[in-house]
Amino acid sequence: MQKNTTQSWQPANYNTIDPYIPVKGVADFIEFLKKAFDAKEDIRVPNADGTIGHAEVRVGDSVLLMFDSNDNWPTTPAFLRIYVEDADVSFKRAIEAGAQSLTEVMDSFLGERGGRVKDPFGNIWWIIARVEDLSDEEKGRRAGEQKYVNNMMIAIQTFDEEMRSRKS
C-alpha cells in the first residue's frame, strides 16, 4: 500500500484507519509485540502516575496506537489481522512470546494460510500469510471444497468458544 504523501488532512506515516487499543499494561504489551511481530516502538508518552498515556509501535507498514486503560474500565480487547511472510513461523513466535493458541494454522479458500492466537492482554490476532494469488472465480470454487468448508467451520467454532468463554 502506498502511503499518502499529498493530503494535508492525513499524515504520510499513518493509514486511513489505525487501531487505537486501550490495554492494561501497555509497557508489557509493547514487549509482546516486539517479540511476536518485530514491532518497532516509535513513541511512548508517560503519565505523571507512571502509566502510559500514549504509545505508538510499527509492525510492517502499520501503526498500532495504545494507552494504559484505567483499572476501573472493562477490558476492551481488539481483534486484529496481521499479514506475515510465514504464518507457521509467526504463529510459533507469538506462542513463544506468551500468546495462547485459539485456532491452529490452516489453509483457507482465499489462498491464505493462518491461525488465531489470544495475546496475554486478551487481544485476538489472526496471523495470515498469502500463499497463492487466486482469481475470484477460483476462490469461489474452493469455498465449496470440503477441506476449506471444514477449516472455516473450525475457525468459526474456535472463535465462538473463545468469545463465549468471556461472557460475564
DOFI-920435 format. One line per 5 residues: for each residue x, y, z of C-alpha. Coordinates in pm, whole numbers, plus 50000, padded with zeros to 5 digits. Example, Ala and Ser with C-alpha at 12.3 -4.5 7.8 and 13.67 -1.06 7.14 Angstrom:
51230/49550/50780  51367/49894/50714
END
This chain:
50000/50000/50000  50132/50342/49910  50123/50594/50191  49952/50927/50149  50206/51196/50066
49986/51475/49929  49679/51511/50153  49722/51764/50432  49441/51601/50633  49629/51270/50674
49991/51238/50791  50207/51043/50546  50316/50783/50804  49963/50674/50907  49690/50472/50737
49334/50594/50691  49238/50368/50983  49489/50281/51256  49378/50081/51561  49393/50261/51897
49396/49998/52169  49338/50054/52541  49548/49796/52727  49605/49715/53092  49986/49710/53093
50098/49887/52775  50470/49854/52853  50437/49475/52865  50212/49479/52557  50483/49663/52363
50738/49399/52466  50500/49124/52349  50461/49300/52013  50838/49328/51975  50892/48958/52048
50596/48825/51850  50585/49056/51548  50914/49253/51536  50735/49573/51635  50937/49894/51647
50845/50143/51917  50808/50499/51784  50653/50697/52069  50593/50647/52442  50438/50929/52647
50424/50857/53021  50163/51000/53254  50262/51151/53590  50146/50832/53767  50379/50611/53561
50114/50475/53327  50146/50531/52954  49914/50796/52813  50005/50732/52451  50234/50495/52264
50282/50400/51902  50454/50099/51751  50507/49998/51391  50457/49647/51265  50545/49626/50898
50375/49921/50731  50111/49963/51003  50087/50170/51319  49927/50047/51641  49838/50322/51886
49777/50235/52250  49745/50366/52604  49712/50222/52954  49346/50172/53030  49207/50267/53368
49178/49984/53619  48811/50078/53666  48734/50024/53297  48631/49691/53147  48884/49512/52931
48840/49620/52570  49011/49358/52356  49091/49415/51990  49050/49167/51706  49340/49219/51467
49451/49063/51140  49821/49066/51063  49977/48961/50733  50314/48793/50770  50565/48623/50543
50523/48280/50705  50213/48211/50916  50358/47898/51078  50675/48076/51192  50490/48387/51314
50226/48179/51493  50503/47992/51678  50677/48320/51769  50352/48461/51909  50307/48148/52124
50667/48173/52244  50606/48540/52332  50315/48439/52558  50010/48411/52332  49761/48125/52359
49660/47924/52052  49293/47960/51961  49287/47827/51604  49577/47623/51469  49736/47734/51143
49547/47601/50840  49474/47679/50476  49179/47888/50357  48993/47903/50028  49131/48254/49979
49482/48125/49906  49594/48214/50258  49734/48018/50548  49673/48137/50901  49590/48074/51262
49448/48267/51555  49602/48348/51894  49499/48539/52205  49777/48757/52341  49837/48789/52719
49623/49106/52717  49313/48945/52568  49352/49072/52211  49289/48821/51933  49529/48806/51638
49453/48637/51305  49805/48566/51177  49788/48520/50799  50024/48467/50505  49913/48479/50144
50045/48161/49984  49866/48178/49646  49728/48454/49427  49384/48332/49322  49118/48473/49093
48777/48549/49241  48643/48255/49041  48896/48016/49196  48819/48148/49545  48450/48088/49479
48516/47735/49356  48738/47650/49652  48487/47789/49901  48273/47482/49831  48554/47225/49868
48512/47012/50180  48867/47080/50307  48805/47453/50311  48450/47420/50444  48588/47214/50734
48863/47467/50802  48611/47753/50801  48391/47565/51048  48693/47511/51277  48775/47883/51259
48415/47977/51343  48391/47721/51623  48719/47816/51792  48632/48186/51778  48285/48117/51917
48432/47911/52202  48672/48192/52293  48404/48461/52284  48157/48254/52488  48428/48195/52749
48442/48573/52801  48075/48616/52890  48029/48766/53233
END
